[in-house]
Amino acid sequence: MLEAARGSNRDTYLHLRNAGLEVADVLVIAAALHEAPLYGNFDLQSFSTSYNLGLTDDGVIALALALARVLPHTLTKLGFVKCAIENDGGEALLKFDYEADRLRMICA
């Protein structure tokens, strides 16, 4: 399921839950995240790819690196529930958490 919304700056979110995403898909999403600032203010508050079993560590690492580059000061909620995350993916999320000063919740 794809959800995206932009109301006020406080409720901007991108949720790609249960969308059948695989590593190849999130590599495209990660590349798009890297490019997003070129098109203006990008202040995503909530990002979720929960319930995509095909993400695995490789996909989560790619997304964590992209999010760290683009959103460390706007993201407050991050979701990776049931994404087949193991140690390497968990470590990438933990590193992102250290950089994300407004992050209040990680669901994994």
Contact map, one row per residue, 1 for C-alpha under 8 A:
111000000000001111100000000000000000000000000000000000000000000000000000000000000000000000000000000000000000
111100000000011110100000000000000000000000000000000000000000000000000000000000000000000000000000000000000000
111110000000111100000000000000000000000000000000000000000000000000000000000000000000000000000000000000000000
011111000001111000000000000000000000000000000000000000000000000000000000000000000000000000000000000000000000
001111100011110000000000000000000000000000000000000000000000000000000000000000000000000000000000000000000000
000111111011100000000000000000000000000000000000000000000000000000000000000000000000000000000000000000000000
000011111111000000000000000000000000000000000000000000000000000000000000000000000000000000000000000000000000
000001111111000000000000000000000000000000000000000000000000000000000000000000000000000000000000000000000000
000001111111000000000000000000000000000000101000000000000000000000000000000000000000000000000000000000000000
000000111111000000000000000000000000000000001000000000000000000000000000000000000000000000000000000000000000
000011111111100000000000000000000000000000001100000000000000000000000000000000000000000000000000000000000000
000111111111110000000000000000000000000000111100000000000000000000000000000000000000000000000000000000000000
001111000011111000000000000000000000000000011110000000000000000000000000000000000000000000000000000000000000
011110000001111100000000000000000000000000010111000000000000000000000000000000000000000000000000000000000000
111100000000111110000000000000000000000000000111100000000000000000000000000000000000000000000000000000000000
111000000000011111100000000000000000000000000011110000000000000000000000000000000000000000000000000000000000
110000000000001111100000000000000000000000000001111100000000000000000000000000000000000000000000000000000000
100000000000000111111000000000000000000000000000111100000000000000000000000000000000000000000000000000000000
110000000000000111111000000000000000000000000000101100000000000000000000000000000000000000000000000000000000
000000000000000001111100000000000000000000000000000111000000000000000000000000000000000000000000000000000000
000000000000000001111111110000000000000000000000000111100000000000000000000000000000000000000000000000000000
000000000000000000011111110000000000000000000000000111100010000000000000000000000000000000000000000000000000
000000000000000000001111111000000000000000000000000001110110000000000000000000000000000000000000000000000000
000000000000000000001111111100000000000000000000000000000010000000000000000000000000000000000000000000000000
000000000000000000001111111110000000000000000000000000000000000000000000000000000000000000000000000000000000
000000000000000000001111111111000000000000000000000000100010011000000000000000000000000000000000000000000000
000000000000000000000011111111100000000000000000000000000010011000000000000000000000000000000000000000000000
000000000000000000000001111111110000000000000000000000000000000000000000000000000000000000000000000000000000
000000000000000000000000111111111000000000000000000000000000001000000000000000000000000000000000000000000000
000000000000000000000000011111111100000000000000000000000000011001100000000000000000000000000000000000000000
000000000000000000000000001111111110000000000000000000000000000001000000000000000000000000000000000000000000
000000000000000000000000000111111111000000000000000000000000000000000000000000000000000000000000000000000000
000000000000000000000000000011111111100000000000000000000000000001100100000000000000000000000000000000000000
000000000000000000000000000001111111100000000000000000000000000001001100000000000000000000000000000000000000
000000000000000000000000000000111111111000000000000000000000000000000000000000000000000000000000000000000000
000000000000000000000000000000011111111101000000000000000000000000000100000000000000000000000000000000000000
000000000000000000000000000000001111111111000000000000000000000000000100000000000000000000000000000000000000
000000000000000000000000000000000011111100000000000000000000000000000000000000000000000000000000000000000000
000000000000000000000000000000000011111110000000000000000000000000000000000000000000000000000000000000000000
000000000000000000000000000000000001111111000000000000000000000000000000000000000000000000000000000000000000
000000000000000000000000000000000000101111100000000000000000000000000000000000000000000000000000000000000000
000000000000000000000000000000000001100111110000000000000000000000000110000000000000000000000000000000000000
000000001001000000000000000000000000000011111000000000000000000000000010011000000000000000000000000000000000
000000000001110000000000000000000000000001111110000000000000000000000010011000000000000000000000000000000000
000000001111100000000000000000000000000000111110000000000000000000000000011110000000000000000000000000000000
000000000011111000000000000000000000000000011111000000000000000000000000001111000000000000000000000000000000
000000000000111100000000000000000000000000011111100000000000000000000000001011100000000000000000000000000000
000000000000011110000000000000000000000000000111110000000000000000000000000001110000000000000000000000000000
000000000000001111100000000000000000000000000011111100000000000000000000000000111010000000000000000000000000
000000000000000111000000000000000000000000000001111100000000000000000000000000111110000000000000000000000001
000000000000000011100000000000000000000000000000111110000000000000000000000000011110000000000000000000000000
000000000000000011111100000000000000000000000000111111100000000000000000000000000110000000000000000000000000
000000000000000000011100000000000000000000000000001111110000000000000000000000000111000000000000000000000000
000000000000000000011110000000000000000000000000000111110000000000000000000000000011000000000000000000000000
000000000000000000001110010000000000000000000000000111111111000000000000000000000011100000000000000000000000
000000000000000000000010000000000000000000000000000011111111000000000000000000000011110010000000000000000000
000000000000000000000000000000000000000000000000000000111111100000000000000000000001111111000000000000000000
000000000000000000000010000000000000000000000000000000111111110000000000000000000000000010000000000000000000
000000000000000000000111011000000000000000000000000000111111111000000000000000000000000000000000000000000000
000000000000000000000000000000000000000000000000000000111111111100000000000000010010100010011000000000000000
000000000000000000000000000000000000000000000000000000001111111110000000000000000000000110011000000000000000
000000000000000000000000011001000000000000000000000000000111111111000000000000000000000000000000000000000000
000000000000000000000000011011000000000000000000000000000011111111100000000000000000000000000000000000000000
000000000000000000000000000000000000000000000000000000000001111111110000000000000000000000011001000000000000
000000000000000000000000000000000000000000000000000000000000111111111000000000000000000000010001000000000000
000000000000000000000000000001101100000000000000000000000000011111111100000000000000000000000000000000000000
000000000000000000000000000001001000000000000000000000000000001111111111000000000000000000000001000000000000
000000000000000000000000000000000000000000000000000000000000000111111111000000000000000000000001001100000000
000000000000000000000000000000000100000000000000000000000000000011111111000000000000000000000000000000000000
000000000000000000000000000000001101100001000000000000000000000001111111000000000000000000000000000000000000
000000000000000000000000000000000000000001110000000000000000000000111111111000000000000000000000000100000000
000000000000000000000000000000000000000000000000000000000000000000111111111000000000000000000001001111000000
000000000000000000000000000000000000000000000000000000000000000000000011111000000000000000000000000111000000
000000000000000000000000000000000000000000111000000000000000000000000011111100000000000000000000000101100000
000000000000000000000000000000000000000000111110000000000000000000000011111111000000000000000000000101100000
000000000000000000000000000000000000000000001100000000000000000000000000011111000000000000000000000001111000
000000000000000000000000000000000000000000001110000000000000000000000000001111100000000000000000000000111100
000000000000000000000000000000000000000000000111000000000000000000000000001111110000000000000000000000101110
000000000000000000000000000000000000000000000011110000000000000000000000000011111000000000000000000000000111
000000000000000000000000000000000000000000000001111000000001000000000000000001111110000000000000000000000111
000000000000000000000000000000000000000000000000111000000000000000000000000000111110000000000000000000000011
000000000000000000000000000000000000000000000000011110000000000000000000000000011111100000000000000000000001
000000000000000000000000000000000000000000000000111111110001000000000000000000011111100000000000000000000001
000000000000000000000000000000000000000000000000000011111000000000000000000000000111110000000000000000000000
000000000000000000000000000000000000000000000000000000111001000000000000000000000111111111000000000000000001
000000000000000000000000000000000000000000000000000000011000000000000000000000000001111111000000000000000000
000000000000000000000000000000000000000000000000000000001000000000000000000000000000111111100000000000000000
000000000000000000000000000000000000000000000000000000001000100000000000000000000000111111110000000000000000
000000000000000000000000000000000000000000000000000000011101100000000000000000000000111111111000000000000000
000000000000000000000000000000000000000000000000000000001000000000000000000000000000111111111100000000000000
000000000000000000000000000000000000000000000000000000000000000000000000000000000000001111111110000000000000
000000000000000000000000000000000000000000000000000000000001100110000000000000000000000111111111000000000000
000000000000000000000000000000000000000000000000000000000001100100000000000000000000000011111111100000000000
000000000000000000000000000000000000000000000000000000000000000000000000000000000000000001111111110000000000
000000000000000000000000000000000000000000000000000000000000000000000000000000000000000000111111111000000000
000000000000000000000000000000000000000000000000000000000000000110110001000000000000000000011111111100000000
000000000000000000000000000000000000000000000000000000000000000000000000000000000000000000001111111110100000
000000000000000000000000000000000000000000000000000000000000000000000000000000000000000000000111111110000000
000000000000000000000000000000000000000000000000000000000000000000010001000000000000000000000011111110000000
000000000000000000000000000000000000000000000000000000000000000000010011111000000000000000000001111111100000
000000000000000000000000000000000000000000000000000000000000000000000001100000000000000000000000111111100000
000000000000000000000000000000000000000000000000000000000000000000000001111100000000000000000000000111110000
000000000000000000000000000000000000000000000000000000000000000000000000011111000000000000000000100111111100
000000000000000000000000000000000000000000000000000000000000000000000000000110000000000000000000000001111100
000000000000000000000000000000000000000000000000000000000000000000000000000111000000000000000000000000111110
000000000000000000000000000000000000000000000000000000000000000000000000000011110000000000000000000000111111
000000000000000000000000000000000000000000000000000000000000000000000000000001111000000000000000000000001111
000000000000000000000000000000000000000000000000010000000000000000000000000000111110100000000000000000000111
